[in-house]
Amino acid sequence: MLAAAVARAELAIIGPDQVEPGQAVDFTVEGLAIDLAVFQKNTPPQIEWRLTPKEGGTIRSRLEIQVQVDEKTNKPKWVVSPYATVTLTATGRAAVVLMAVQGGVGSLAVHEVTVGPFPPPPPPPPPPPPDQDLWGAVLIEETQNRTPELARLIASPELAGYLKRAGLVMRVVDPDDLDQEGRVPPDIAPYLDLARGEALPHLVMVGTEGRIFERGPPPDTAAELVDRLKQYAQKGGRRR
């Protein structure tokens, strides 16, 4: 037991408010004053961690405490502040308690914790429908490096048929494509910028007003690409 009168001070225990049974969690403290003379003598500060109720789990005080003098303020500061590793096993309510002696006066901090199990979080809501229709896709590739698999995807009758029925466009461009004046065509320049630094081929799903729905490596087959296009191809709220 710490030999000092206990009085509340500006101490705060930092840690989670909810934990699962058996989960090891670290709790730290803020507001603990630094007695530099104590550290110069290589003696730890007078602190004691406790768990209430005692049978609710285990608590282990960590001794990896470091302090140094701040070069700007010339005042001592914590490098690694005191902390404790707590493993709560009993469900319900528990409390992590810290008692400390600072300048001969005791201080107390309490942090209440609820121990689960907790129900799983609800699934995330479905993404909102696109605020614009899908225009189609732009495939950026090095034509000379086209693989047989990519060639089959581009020439797929299944893909061509879906694009026609859905009123979508699939444009294949090469970073070396230039117009008659030797410049990058302005209508493909934004997509080439997106693909700069990315591995090719690079697929960009584009909305009718220029929104980028997604981008990345193209799928392996035409059927997979059609499925991905269908995720964004909406007209009047209906899948195309």
N, C-alpha and C positions, 0 to 999 in steps of 0.2 A: 504493500500500500504506500502511496506517495505521502510523505510527511509534509503537508501544507494545507492551509485552509483552502477550500474549494470555492471559487467565485466565478461566475460567468464572465467571459471576456470575448474579444473579437476573434474567436476561433471558428472555423467552418470545416467540416469534413466534406470532401468532394468525392462523389461516387454515384452509382446508379440508384434509382429509387425502386427498381424491380429487378429481381434476379430469378433464375431458374434453380431448383434444388440441385445441389452438388456442383454448381458453377463457381469456379474460383474467380474472384473479382478483387482488384486493387482499389483501396480507398486512400486518398491523400488528404493533407491538411493545408489549409490556408490561414494566414494570420498568426502563425507561430513566430514569435520574436527570436532573433538570433543573438545569443550571447557569445560574441567572438572569443572572449577569454576562455570560455568552456571548450571551444573547438581547438584553441591553441594548446590547451592541455590534453587534447585528444581524448576527451570524455564526451559521451553522448548527452544530448539534452534529456531532462527529466520528463519523460512522457510514458504513458501507459495506455495501451489499447485494450478495450474489453468488448465483449459481446453479450447482449441481453436478448433472450435468456441464454445462460451459459450453455445449456444443452442443445441450443439451436444450431450449432455448427462449430467451426474452428476459426481462430484468428491468429495470425502470425505476424509479429512486428518485423519489419525489414530494417536492416542496419546500414544499407547502402546510402548513407547520408553524406552529402557533400555541400560545402559552403565556400565561398570565395569573396574577395573584396571587389566591388564594382569600381572599375577604373575611373568612371565619370563622376560618381557620387562619393567615392571613397567610403562607402558603407558596405557592410556584409550583406550578401544575398544568397539565397538557396540555389545551388546547381541541381541537386536532387533532394527534394524535400522528404521528410519522414512519411512513410506510408505503411499500410498493412494489407496483407492478402487474406481475404475472408472467404470461407466456403460455408454457405448456409445450407443445411440439410432438412430442417423442419419447415413445413409449409406454414404460411400465416405471416404474422408481423414479427419483426426483429429490429434491433437497434445496434448500430456500431457506435461505441463511446470512446472518446479520447480525453484523458486527463493529462494536463501538463502543468509544470511549475515554471513560471516566468518571473524573474526578479523576486523570488521568494513567495510569490502569490500563485495559488493554484487556479487553473481555469479548466473549463469543461466544454466539450462540444459533443452533440448527439446527432446522428443521422439515421432516420427511420427507413426501413427497407421492407418491401412486401416480397415474400417468397412464393413463387408459383406452385404448380404449373399454370401457365396462362394459355388461353385459347390462341390458336394460330391467327396471325393478322388476316384481315379480309383480303381477298384478291384485289389487285389494282383495277380501277375502272377501265373499261375498254377505251382505246384511243378515240378522240373525237373524229367525226368524219372530216375528210379533207375540205378545206374552205374553197377549193377549186377543183375542177375536173382534171383527170390525168390526160396530158397531151400524148405521152408515149415515153420512149426511152432512147438514150444516146449511148452507144457502145464505142468506147475509145480503145483502139487496138493498134499494135504495130502489124500492118498487113503482112509484111514479110515473115513475121513470126507466128502467123495464124496456125493453130493446131487443127488436126482433123476433127476433133470434138467440137471446137468452136465453129468450124466451117459447117458442120452438120446442124448446129443450133441456128446459125444465121440463115441457112437455106431451108430450114424445116418447113414443110407444108402446114404442119399443125400450127406453128407460130404465125405464119403468113395468113392462114385462115382466120385465126383469132383476131389479129390486128385489123383485118378487113371488116369483120363483123362488128368489132367494138369501135371502129372509127379511130384507131390509134396509129401512131407512127413509130417505126423503129429505124433510127439513123445510125449508120456505122461510119465512123470517122477515124482518120489516121493523124497523129500529131504532125506529120509531114505534109498534110494536105494544104495547098496554097491556092489562092485565086489567080486570075489572069495577071494581076499586078504583082504577084509574088508575095502576097500577104496572107495571113491567116484569115479566113472568112469570118466576119464579125458575128455571124449567128452561131458559130461553133466555138469561138474563142472562150466564152465563159466556162464551157465544159472541159476544154483543154486545161484551163487554169485549175479547175477542181481536181483534175487527174494528175497535175504536175506533182512529181515526187511519189506517186502511188504506183504500185505494180500494175502492169497492163496484162490483159484487158481490164477495163474499168467501166462499170455500168452505172448510168445515172437515170433515175426515174424523175421525169420532169412534168410539172403541171402546166395547164394552159396559160397561166400567167407567170410562168417561170419559177414556181416554187419547186425546190428539190425535195422530193418525198424520201428518197433514200439513195445511197450510192455505195459501191463496193464491187468486189469480184462478181462476175456473172455466174449464174447457176450452171450446173454441168449439162443439163438437158433442156430442150425446148419446152417440155411439159412443166418443168419447175419454173421456167421463166414465165410461162402463161399464168401459172398459179400466183406468182408474185405480182404480175400486172393486174390480175383480178382483185388483189387486195386494195388497189388504189383506184381502179377504173370504176367510177361511179357516175351515174347520170340520173338526175331526179331522185336521188336516194336509193337507186336500185343498182345492184351489181350487174356489170355487163359481161 
